[in-house]
Each structure stands twice: as C-alpha cells, then as structure tokens.
Amino acid sequence: MEAGEGGIAGLPGEDEAVPERGWIAPAVSEEFPGLGIAWTTVEGRSGRSPRPVKDRLRELSSRFHGGHAIHMRQRPIPWAYRVFFRQIGLDPDQTRTPIEELALERMKKGAFVSRSQLDDALTIAIVETGVAVRAFDAERMEGRLGIRASAPGEALEGRPAELPSGTLVIADERRPVALLFGATAEGRGVHPHTDRITLAALAVKGVPEISVEEALWLARAALTI
C-alpha cells in the first residue's frame, strides 16, 4: 500500500515533532544515491496495544488480501527496496524486504497479529507506506543517527564476530547500532523498561520523502494513542 491510503493519523499538526534527517557517510552517499535515514523520538513505553491499534490491524488485514500481496512487489516503493537489496548483495527472495516479510506473515497467519504496541505501530507504518521503519532505545543513542560502512575490526555489541569491513550499518556518533537491514546491537533495541523510543525510517532511491515522513507519523501516532 502506498502513502496516502489511510492510517491512524493524517499529516502532523503544528505541535508534532518534525522528523530529523540523519547523516550519510560521503562514500556511501556517492555509491548509493538516494539512501537516507530519518527519525523521530517518542516518549513512553511499549506494552499491550490499545483497542484503536488492534482495530487498525484488523482493518489492514481485511484490505491486505492475497491478490494484493502477490502484486505488491511491483509497486514503486516495494520495488525500490528490492532493487536496493540486490545492489548490496542481498537476494530479496531469500532475505525479504520489511513489507514483504509482513506480507508473508499475513498470508501464513491469516491476519496481522497484535504483539505489542511498538510491533503493531511498525506494522501499520510499513504496510501503509511500504517504507522500512525500525525502533531503538533513545536513551542508548549517542548523538545523531546516520549510515556508514563498518570499519575494520568493528562488531555489533553482543555479537562476537567482526563485521566484514564495509558492511552498511546504522550508527550513532560513536558506534554501529544495527545492520542497515538486519540485526540490532545488544542493548540498543527497545526493551520493557525503555522510556523513550527512537523510530527510524530508511529510504532508498525511488522512495519519496513524503512517504518516509508519513511512515514515521503513522508509527508515532500508533505509539501515542
């Protein structure tokens, strides 16, 4: 589903935070034009989803039928992520893009199943817009988020193996916090005692800026009901 097809909330009001734009290492930006990251921070914790969020998941499930899932990858935004995955050496038929992973889950389980308010908020944002969105513990971030290549000898916290040099990572101003489309470093993800959540949206070439902003607004709205 493309941006503008609905959601818990519409465009942000004057009192809502404007998403911040992250930095991109120059060499990465040159190799992958259009790659970007934006984020917003939400006060509060994730717990059981309130009824409006669960109702939204049910409504999405009814709209997201088998035929839609089959043709979804041909839409511009899902297709843009498939193209980018191939550019970075990932086979999107093996390592699925975020929206295709959710589509497969919907087909297997017959519905988008509610797990937690955060998980449900991410599902709503990704399914409505096609944009990849993930979350981090805001208190564990040091400075602004960005995208760069890993340095020789770097590893994700909690994982013993070093990252292959040049691996694309999401990083704060001190260290990698996650693979670009993959694992999150230990202690950087959201946990039951997280009080502030950073929602981060990843753009690739072909993904409109307004879709990135809408994805963050939708996720934020679902977390602040």
C-alpha positions as semicolon CSV with decimal commas, in nm:
position;residue;x (nm);y (nm);z (nm)
1;M;0,000;0,000;0,000
2;E;0,134;0,336;-0,096
3;A;0,150;0,651;0,112
4;G;-0,176;0,836;0,145
5;E;-0,401;0,527;0,155
6;G;-0,508;0,587;0,513
7;G;-0,377;0,549;0,863
8;I;-0,437;0,616;1,227
9;A;-0,333;0,977;1,184
10;G;-0,301;1,213;0,892
11;L;-0,040;1,478;0,843
12;P;0,120;1,610;1,161
13;G;-0,014;1,912;1,342
14;E;0,195;2,206;1,443
15;D;0,266;2,054;1,783
16;E;0,409;1,729;1,643
17;A;0,782;1,678;1,605
18;V;0,929;1,713;1,257
19;P;1,144;1,409;1,167
20;E;1,518;1,469;1,185
21;R;1,743;1,383;0,892
22;G;2,040;1,160;0,957
23;W;2,388;1,183;0,816
24;I;2,522;0,962;0,538
25;A;2,894;0,895;0,504
26;P;3,015;1,063;0,182
27;A;3,148;0,743;0,025
28;V;2,819;0,564;0,096
29;S;2,614;0,853;-0,041
30;E;2,822;0,853;-0,358
31;E;2,782;0,480;-0,410
32;F;2,412;0,468;-0,320
33;P;2,243;0,796;-0,419
34;G;1,900;0,827;-0,261
35;L;1,992;0,631;0,052
36;G;1,880;0,814;0,365
37;I;1,760;0,786;0,722
38;A;1,516;0,999;0,922
39;W;1,395;0,958;1,276
40;T;1,167;1,089;1,548
41;T;1,162;1,023;1,922
42;V;0,853;0,919;2,116
43;E;0,812;0,949;2,492
44;G;0,664;0,637;2,651
45;R;0,687;0,262;2,667
46;S;0,563;-0,022;2,453
47;G;0,311;-0,256;2,608
48;R;-0,013;-0,422;2,508
49;S;-0,178;-0,242;2,219
50;P;-0,490;-0,035;2,294
51;R;-0,812;-0,114;2,109
52;P;-0,772;0,153;1,834
53;V;-0,440;0,000;1,731
54;K;-0,579;-0,353;1,730
55;D;-0,877;-0,233;1,530
56;R;-0,638;-0,077;1,278
57;L;-0,453;-0,406;1,239
58;R;-0,779;-0,588;1,174
59;E;-0,877;-0,329;0,914
60;L;-0,539;-0,364;0,745
61;S;-0,573;-0,741;0,743
62;S;-0,907;-0,718;0,563
63;R;-0,760;-0,485;0,298
64;F;-0,434;-0,674;0,254
65;H;-0,562;-0,985;0,078
66;G;-0,375;-1,248;-0,120
67;G;-0,402;-1,075;-0,455
68;H;-0,265;-0,754;-0,313
69;A;0,031;-0,936;-0,161
70;I;0,112;-1,105;-0,491
71;H;0,122;-0,778;-0,686
72;M;0,266;-0,567;-0,404
73;R;0,631;-0,608;-0,503
74;Q;0,557;-0,447;-0,840
75;R;0,452;-0,119;-0,673
76;P;0,714;0,158;-0,681
77;I;0,819;0,165;-0,315
78;P;0,843;-0,213;-0,252
79;W;1,022;-0,246;-0,587
80;A;1,274;0,024;-0,487
81;Y;1,375;-0,179;-0,179
82;R;1,408;-0,496;-0,387
83;V;1,639;-0,314;-0,628
84;F;1,848;-0,179;-0,339
85;F;1,874;-0,520;-0,173
86;R;2,026;-0,658;-0,492
87;Q;2,267;-0,364;-0,508
88;I;2,405;-0,452;-0,165
89;G;2,425;-0,824;-0,235
90;L;2,101;-0,942;-0,074
91;D;1,859;-1,163;-0,265
92;P;1,513;-1,019;-0,182
93;D;1,359;-1,358;-0,249
94;Q;1,570;-1,502;0,033
95;T;1,624;-1,203;0,262
96;R;1,287;-1,033;0,233
97;T;1,229;-0,660;0,244
98;P;1,036;-0,541;0,553
99;I;0,699;-0,510;0,379
100;E;0,737;-0,845;0,201
101;E;0,821;-1,011;0,533
102;L;0,499;-0,871;0,680
103;A;0,301;-0,974;0,372
104;L;0,428;-1,332;0,407
105;E;0,332;-1,334;0,774
106;R;-0,016;-1,205;0,687
107;M;-0,062;-1,485;0,436
108;K;0,062;-1,755;0,675
109;K;-0,139;-1,645;0,978
110;G;-0,445;-1,508;0,803
111;A;-0,411;-1,166;0,967
112;F;-0,165;-0,917;1,110
113;V;-0,138;-1,049;1,465
114;S;-0,106;-0,800;1,750
115;R;0,215;-0,848;1,951
116;S;0,287;-0,521;2,131
117;Q;0,208;-0,156;2,074
118;L;0,552;-0,097;1,924
119;D;0,543;-0,401;1,695
120;D;0,193;-0,309;1,585
121;A;0,292;0,053;1,523
122;L;0,579;-0,061;1,300
123;T;0,348;-0,300;1,113
124;I;0,095;-0,025;1,049
125;A;0,359;0,218;0,925
126;I;0,533;-0,032;0,698
127;V;0,217;-0,183;0,549
128;E;0,052;0,155;0,486
129;T;0,355;0,314;0,318
130;G;0,594;0,037;0,217
131;V;0,877;0,224;0,394
132;A;1,120;0,035;0,618
133;V;1,085;0,151;0,980
134;R;1,260;0,023;1,293
135;A;1,299;0,125;1,655
136;F;1,576;0,184;1,909
137;D;1,608;0,277;2,274
138;A;1,652;0,654;2,254
139;E;1,843;0,667;2,584
140;R;2,114;0,442;2,436
141;M;2,173;0,657;2,130
142;E;2,472;0,891;2,137
143;G;2,420;1,183;1,904
144;R;2,255;1,174;1,565
145;L;2,186;0,860;1,365
146;G;2,344;0,800;1,029
147;I;2,450;0,538;0,779
148;R;2,810;0,441;0,709
149;A;3,030;0,145;0,625
150;S;3,176;-0,055;0,911
151;A;3,543;-0,003;0,990
152;P;3,796;-0,289;1,007
153;G;3,760;-0,473;1,337
154;E;3,415;-0,337;1,422
155;A;3,140;-0,563;1,553
156;L;2,786;-0,521;1,674
157;E;2,768;-0,524;2,052
158;G;2,667;-0,865;2,180
159;R;2,799;-1,045;1,871
160;P;3,150;-1,193;1,885
161;A;3,222;-1,197;1,512
162;E;3,366;-0,890;1,345
163;L;3,163;-0,734;1,068
164;P;3,311;-0,766;0,720
165;S;3,480;-0,435;0,652
166;G;3,248;-0,210;0,451
167;T;2,923;-0,357;0,582
168;L;2,649;-0,095;0,575
169;V;2,535;-0,009;0,925
170;I;2,310;0,233;1,108
171;A;2,534;0,414;1,356
172;D;2,518;0,686;1,615
173;E;2,817;0,917;1,656
174;R;3,016;0,654;1,844
175;R;2,939;0,304;1,719
176;P;2,719;0,087;1,495
177;V;2,375;0,025;1,645
178;A;2,239;-0,211;1,377
179;L;2,296;-0,360;1,037
180;L;2,124;-0,149;0,774
181;F;1,864;-0,421;0,714
182;G;1,933;-0,671;0,987
183;A;2,032;-0,733;1,346
184;T;2,030;-0,467;1,619
185;A;2,325;-0,436;1,856
186;E;2,269;-0,571;2,207
187;G;2,118;-0,311;2,437
188;R;2,021;-0,073;2,155
189;G;1,677;-0,212;2,086
190;V;1,357;-0,134;2,274
191;H;1,302;-0,334;2,594
192;P;1,029;-0,335;2,864
193;H;1,194;-0,052;3,059
194;T;1,256;0,177;2,761
195;D;1,105;0,520;2,833
196;R;1,191;0,693;2,504
197;I;1,174;0,525;2,164
198;T;1,357;0,638;1,852
199;L;1,168;0,547;1,534
200;A;1,395;0,539;1,230
201;A;1,284;0,519;0,866
202;L;1,520;0,406;0,592
203;A;1,484;0,548;0,243
204;V;1,640;0,419;-0,078
205;K;1,642;0,561;-0,429
206;G;1,286;0,579;-0,555
207;V;1,120;0,626;-0,214
208;P;0,959;0,973;-0,189
209;E;1,044;1,190;0,109
210;I;0,675;1,236;0,190
211;S;0,638;0,858;0,224
212;V;0,926;0,847;0,474
213;E;0,765;1,124;0,676
214;E;0,423;0,957;0,666
215;A;0,569;0,628;0,786
216;L;0,719;0,799;1,091
217;W;0,397;0,990;1,159
218;L;0,190;0,672;1,143
219;A;0,422;0,481;1,375
220;R;0,436;0,774;1,618
221;A;0,057;0,809;1,616
222;A;0,007;0,441;1,693
223;L;0,251;0,466;1,984
224;T;0,092;0,773;2,139
225;I;-0,276;0,674;2,141
